[in-house]
Amino acid sequence: MTSSTLPEGVLLTPLRQIAHPQGDIFHALRADAPGYAGFGEAYFTHIHPGLTKGWKRHNRMVMNLVVPDGHVRFHLYREADGRTVAVELGDAAERYARLTVPPGIWVAFSGLGERTSTVLNLASLGHDPTEADNVPLETWPLA
């Protein structure tokens, strides 16, 4: 996945993993990083292998998504482009990155691999149920 194939405004930022004999360190987000849009809340969600959650579109929130444990495929759909693209993130070094999704992009995500995966969202806003839209998974094709 190259940045030129991502919907406008979406960033994919490689992250550092630092090996440590007592437990590895996984970077996520700094206030001076590209994609940082303020802090509202941080939360974790799990996705089981073979299942998909979505579609959801935030209208004001910027999501900074990291997968510190497992393997997840994010499906991104921008109505103006009419196409779905996929980005895979995970704890393996070659997939460890942060996906920054601006408001207006529809997101679904699928659990890959053999175990439940953990997704961290470092969100620019605190949870507000009136701020996002949801549609059935069948609305658009998955990438």
C-alpha positions as CSV (number, residue, x, y, z in Angstrom):
1,M,0.0,0.0,0.0
2,T,1.5,3.3,-1.0
3,S,0.3,6.7,0.2
4,S,-0.7,7.6,-3.4
5,T,-3.4,4.8,-3.3
6,L,-4.9,5.9,0.1
7,P,-7.9,8.2,0.2
8,E,-7.1,11.9,0.5
9,G,-6.0,12.9,4.0
10,V,-5.3,9.3,5.2
11,L,-1.7,8.8,6.5
12,L,0.2,5.5,7.0
13,T,3.1,6.2,9.4
14,P,5.7,3.4,10.1
15,L,6.3,3.0,13.8
16,R,9.2,1.8,15.9
17,Q,9.4,-1.4,17.8
18,I,12.2,-1.5,20.3
19,A,13.4,-4.9,21.4
20,H,13.9,-5.1,25.2
21,P,14.9,-8.3,27.1
22,Q,12.2,-7.6,29.7
23,G,9.5,-6.8,27.2
24,D,9.4,-5.0,23.8
25,I,8.3,-1.3,23.4
26,F,5.8,-0.4,20.7
27,H,5.6,3.3,19.8
28,A,2.1,4.6,19.0
29,L,1.8,8.5,18.8
30,R,3.6,11.6,19.9
31,A,2.2,15.1,20.0
32,D,4.7,16.2,17.3
33,A,3.8,13.4,14.9
34,P,2.1,13.7,11.5
35,G,-1.6,13.0,12.0
36,Y,-1.8,14.2,15.6
37,A,-5.0,16.2,15.8
38,G,-5.3,16.7,19.6
39,F,-6.4,14.2,22.2
40,G,-9.9,13.2,23.2
41,E,-9.6,9.6,24.4
42,A,-7.7,6.4,23.8
43,Y,-9.5,3.1,23.7
44,F,-8.9,-0.5,22.7
45,T,-11.2,-2.7,20.7
46,H,-10.8,-6.4,19.9
47,I,-11.6,-8.1,16.6
48,H,-11.9,-11.9,16.4
49,P,-10.3,-13.8,13.4
50,G,-12.5,-14.0,10.4
51,L,-14.9,-11.3,11.6
52,T,-15.4,-7.8,10.3
53,K,-16.7,-4.6,12.1
54,G,-18.0,-1.6,10.2
55,W,-18.9,0.5,8.3
56,K,-18.4,3.7,10.5
57,R,-17.7,7.3,9.5
58,H,-16.7,9.9,11.9
59,N,-17.8,13.4,11.1
60,R,-15.4,15.4,13.3
61,M,-13.0,12.8,14.9
62,V,-9.6,12.0,13.6
63,M,-8.7,8.4,14.4
64,N,-5.1,7.2,14.9
65,L,-5.2,3.4,14.7
66,V,-2.5,1.1,15.8
67,V,-2.5,-2.7,16.2
68,P,-0.1,-3.6,19.0
69,D,-1.3,-7.2,19.1
70,G,-2.5,-9.3,16.2
71,H,-3.2,-8.7,12.5
72,V,-6.0,-6.5,11.1
73,R,-7.1,-5.4,7.6
74,F,-8.7,-1.9,7.6
75,H,-11.1,-1.2,4.7
76,L,-11.3,2.5,3.8
77,Y,-14.1,3.9,1.6
78,R,-14.4,7.5,0.5
79,E,-17.7,8.2,-1.3
80,A,-16.1,10.9,-3.5
81,D,-13.7,8.3,-4.9
82,G,-16.2,5.4,-5.0
83,R,-13.5,2.9,-4.2
84,T,-12.4,0.8,-1.3
85,V,-8.7,0.3,-0.4
86,A,-7.2,-1.9,2.3
87,V,-4.4,-1.4,4.7
88,E,-3.0,-4.2,6.9
89,L,-1.6,-3.4,10.3
90,G,-0.2,-5.7,13.0
91,D,2.4,-6.5,15.5
92,A,4.9,-7.9,13.0
93,A,7.6,-5.4,12.3
94,E,6.7,-5.1,8.6
95,R,3.1,-4.2,9.4
96,Y,3.6,-2.1,12.5
97,A,2.4,1.4,11.6
98,R,-0.2,4.0,12.6
99,L,-3.1,4.6,10.3
100,T,-4.5,8.2,10.5
101,V,-8.1,8.5,9.3
102,P,-9.6,12.0,9.0
103,P,-13.3,12.7,9.3
104,G,-15.4,11.7,6.3
105,I,-13.8,8.3,5.5
106,W,-15.8,5.1,6.0
107,V,-13.9,2.4,7.9
108,A,-14.5,-1.3,8.4
109,F,-11.9,-3.7,9.8
110,S,-11.4,-7.5,9.7
111,G,-9.5,-9.8,12.1
112,L,-6.8,-11.8,10.3
113,G,-4.6,-14.7,11.5
114,E,-5.4,-17.3,14.2
115,R,-6.0,-15.1,17.3
116,T,-8.1,-12.2,18.5
117,S,-6.4,-8.8,17.6
118,T,-6.3,-5.6,19.6
119,V,-6.8,-2.2,17.9
120,L,-5.9,1.0,19.7
121,N,-7.6,4.2,18.7
122,L,-5.9,7.4,19.8
123,A,-8.9,9.6,19.0
124,S,-8.9,13.4,18.7
125,L,-12.3,13.6,20.4
126,G,-14.0,11.8,23.3
127,H,-16.8,9.4,22.5
128,D,-19.9,11.2,21.2
129,P,-22.6,8.9,19.8
130,T,-24.1,11.7,17.7
131,E,-20.7,12.4,15.9
132,A,-20.5,9.2,13.8
133,D,-22.6,7.4,11.2
134,N,-23.0,3.7,10.7
135,V,-24.2,1.7,7.8
136,P,-24.5,-2.1,7.2
137,L,-21.4,-4.0,6.2
138,E,-23.0,-4.9,2.9
139,T,-23.2,-1.3,1.8
140,W,-19.8,-1.3,0.1
141,P,-17.5,-4.1,-1.0
142,L,-14.5,-4.9,1.3
143,A,-11.1,-4.4,-0.2
